[in-house]
Amino acid sequence: GGDHTITYPILQALAAKHGPVGLVHVDAHTDTGDTALGERIYHGAPFRRCAEEGLLDRGRVVQIGIRGSSYDPDPYQYCREQGFRVVPAEQCWMKSLEPLMGEVRAQMGDKPIYISFDIDGLDPAYAPGTGTPEIAGLTPAQALEIIRGCKGLNIVGCDLVEVAPMYDVSGNTALLGANLLFEMLCVLPGVKTL
């Protein structure tokens, strides 16, 4: 998909149908900024807007792979105040994320959840075709562990955002994004896989 702003209206529609939803959010950034250049709606703010409107079940929000520079000495303070669980990238380095996903599954329960996957959650060595790359990110194998770890949950929607093919002449970012979207389709409720 496009930039992460698209998740905001999607979650408005889903919350209108299901009530506040849980969120598995993979990203280099929390996307809980307030404003940029005077604008309240932009790709760095969708989850702040969603929290303000009560679209998220705040105790069932997990943000995985968060890292990078910040203008704030405590960049995760807002998220913690909302009750979000932030899993910084450094807690994921050099390990399987299957145990983490076991915790996430227990936290999400059987209520509706949404998966929002920003391609910059992955290290730019694998996905350089994005507008805001941050070093020391997740691997493709960890991305699969996260997505496959959501199988069996009450997933009501998903997205994959921030792929910018013009920044990757190899095409690898688009290939990775397409495969991750396929994996998300495979974990939707009612989808039979081998």
C-alpha positions as CSV (number, residue, x, y, z in Angstrom):
1,G,0.0,0.0,0.0
2,G,0.9,3.7,0.2
3,D,2.1,5.5,3.2
4,H,1.0,4.6,6.7
5,T,-1.7,7.2,6.7
6,I,-4.0,4.7,5.0
7,T,-4.3,2.7,8.2
8,Y,-6.2,5.5,10.0
9,P,-9.4,5.4,7.8
10,I,-9.2,1.6,7.6
11,L,-9.3,1.4,11.4
12,Q,-12.1,4.0,11.6
13,A,-14.2,1.6,9.4
14,L,-13.2,-1.5,11.3
15,A,-13.9,0.1,14.7
16,A,-17.3,1.2,13.4
17,K,-18.1,-2.5,12.8
18,H,-16.2,-4.3,15.5
19,G,-15.6,-1.7,18.2
20,P,-12.0,-1.0,19.3
21,V,-9.6,-3.5,17.8
22,G,-6.3,-5.0,18.9
23,L,-3.2,-4.2,16.8
24,V,-0.1,-6.0,15.8
25,H,2.1,-3.2,14.4
26,V,5.5,-3.9,12.8
27,D,7.5,-0.8,12.1
28,A,10.7,1.1,12.8
29,H,8.7,3.9,14.2
30,T,5.7,4.1,16.6
31,D,3.8,6.4,14.3
32,T,2.3,8.2,17.3
33,G,3.6,11.7,16.4
34,D,1.3,14.6,16.9
35,T,1.9,17.0,14.0
36,A,4.3,17.6,11.1
37,L,4.4,20.9,9.4
38,G,1.2,21.8,11.1
39,E,-0.7,18.8,9.9
40,R,-2.3,16.3,12.2
41,I,-2.9,13.6,9.6
42,Y,0.4,12.2,8.1
43,H,2.2,9.0,8.0
44,G,3.9,9.5,11.4
45,A,0.7,10.0,13.3
46,P,-2.0,7.4,12.4
47,F,-1.9,5.5,15.7
48,R,-2.1,8.7,17.8
49,R,-5.2,9.7,15.9
50,C,-6.6,6.1,16.3
51,A,-5.9,6.2,20.1
52,E,-7.5,9.6,20.4
53,E,-10.7,8.4,18.6
54,G,-10.9,5.2,20.6
55,L,-10.4,2.9,17.6
56,L,-7.8,0.8,19.4
57,D,-8.2,-1.6,22.3
58,R,-5.2,-0.1,23.9
59,G,-4.3,-3.0,26.1
60,R,-4.1,-5.2,23.0
61,V,-1.6,-3.0,21.0
62,V,1.9,-4.4,20.3
63,Q,4.5,-2.5,18.3
64,I,7.4,-4.7,17.2
65,G,10.8,-3.7,15.7
66,I,10.7,0.0,16.9
67,R,14.1,1.8,16.7
68,G,15.8,4.7,15.1
69,S,16.5,8.3,16.0
70,S,14.1,10.5,17.8
71,Y,13.6,14.2,18.7
72,D,12.3,13.1,22.1
73,P,14.5,11.9,25.0
74,D,11.7,9.3,25.8
75,P,10.3,8.4,22.4
76,Y,8.0,5.6,23.7
77,Q,6.4,7.5,26.6
78,Y,3.2,8.3,24.7
79,C,2.8,4.6,23.7
80,R,3.4,3.4,27.3
81,E,0.9,6.0,28.6
82,Q,-1.7,4.5,26.2
83,G,-1.0,1.0,27.4
84,F,0.7,-0.1,24.2
85,R,3.4,-2.7,24.4
86,V,6.6,-1.6,22.6
87,V,9.1,-4.2,21.6
88,P,12.2,-2.4,20.4
89,A,14.3,-3.9,17.7
90,E,17.2,-4.6,20.0
91,Q,15.0,-7.0,22.0
92,C,14.5,-9.0,18.7
93,W,18.1,-9.1,17.5
94,M,19.6,-12.6,16.8
95,K,16.7,-14.6,18.2
96,S,13.5,-16.3,17.1
97,L,10.3,-14.3,17.6
98,E,8.2,-17.4,18.2
99,P,8.3,-16.9,22.0
100,L,7.3,-13.3,21.6
101,M,4.4,-14.2,19.3
102,G,3.2,-16.7,21.9
103,E,2.9,-13.8,24.4
104,V,1.2,-11.7,21.7
105,R,-1.3,-14.4,20.9
106,A,-2.2,-14.7,24.6
107,Q,-2.5,-10.9,24.8
108,M,-4.8,-10.6,21.8
109,G,-7.2,-13.4,22.8
110,D,-10.1,-14.0,20.6
111,K,-11.2,-10.4,20.0
112,P,-10.8,-8.7,16.6
113,I,-7.2,-7.6,15.7
114,Y,-5.6,-5.8,12.8
115,I,-2.1,-6.3,11.4
116,S,-0.3,-3.2,10.2
117,F,3.2,-4.0,8.7
118,D,5.4,-1.1,7.7
119,I,8.2,-2.4,5.4
120,D,10.7,-0.3,7.3
121,G,10.3,-2.6,10.2
122,L,12.8,-4.7,8.3
123,D,16.4,-3.9,8.1
124,P,17.2,-1.8,4.9
125,A,19.7,-4.5,3.9
126,Y,16.6,-6.5,3.0
127,A,14.1,-3.7,2.2
128,P,15.9,-0.5,1.1
129,G,12.9,0.7,-0.9
130,T,11.2,2.8,1.7
131,G,11.1,6.5,2.6
132,T,12.4,6.3,6.2
133,P,14.9,3.4,6.5
134,E,16.4,2.7,9.9
135,I,19.4,0.4,10.4
136,A,19.4,-2.7,12.7
137,G,15.9,-3.9,11.9
138,L,14.2,-7.2,11.7
139,T,15.0,-10.0,9.2
140,P,12.6,-11.5,6.7
141,A,12.6,-14.7,8.7
142,Q,11.5,-12.7,11.8
143,A,8.8,-11.0,9.7
144,L,7.4,-14.5,8.8
145,E,7.5,-15.5,12.4
146,I,5.4,-12.5,13.3
147,I,2.9,-13.0,10.6
148,R,2.6,-16.7,10.9
149,G,2.4,-16.3,14.7
150,C,-0.9,-14.5,14.1
151,K,-2.6,-17.5,12.5
152,G,-5.7,-18.5,14.4
153,L,-6.3,-15.0,15.8
154,N,-9.4,-13.1,15.0
155,I,-7.8,-11.0,12.2
156,V,-10.3,-8.5,10.7
157,G,-7.9,-6.8,8.4
158,C,-4.2,-6.1,7.5
159,D,-2.0,-3.9,5.5
160,L,1.6,-3.6,4.3
161,V,2.7,0.0,3.8
162,E,5.6,2.3,2.9
163,V,7.1,0.3,0.0
164,A,8.7,2.8,-2.4
165,P,10.1,0.8,-5.4
166,M,11.9,3.8,-6.9
167,Y,14.3,3.6,-4.0
168,D,15.3,0.0,-4.8
169,V,16.4,-0.7,-8.3
170,S,16.9,-4.4,-7.5
171,G,13.1,-4.9,-6.9
172,N,13.8,-6.8,-3.7
173,T,11.7,-4.6,-1.4
174,A,8.6,-5.0,-3.6
175,L,9.3,-8.8,-3.8
176,L,9.5,-9.0,0.0
177,G,6.4,-6.8,0.4
178,A,4.4,-9.0,-2.0
179,N,5.5,-12.1,-0.2
180,L,4.6,-10.7,3.2
181,L,1.2,-9.7,1.9
182,F,0.7,-13.3,0.6
183,E,1.6,-14.6,4.1
184,M,-0.9,-12.2,5.7
185,L,-3.6,-13.5,3.4
186,C,-2.7,-17.0,4.4
187,V,-3.3,-16.3,8.1
188,L,-6.7,-14.7,7.7
189,P,-9.6,-16.6,9.4
190,G,-11.0,-19.4,7.3
191,V,-8.1,-19.7,4.9
192,K,-6.9,-23.3,4.6
193,T,-3.2,-23.9,4.1
194,L,-1.2,-27.0,3.9
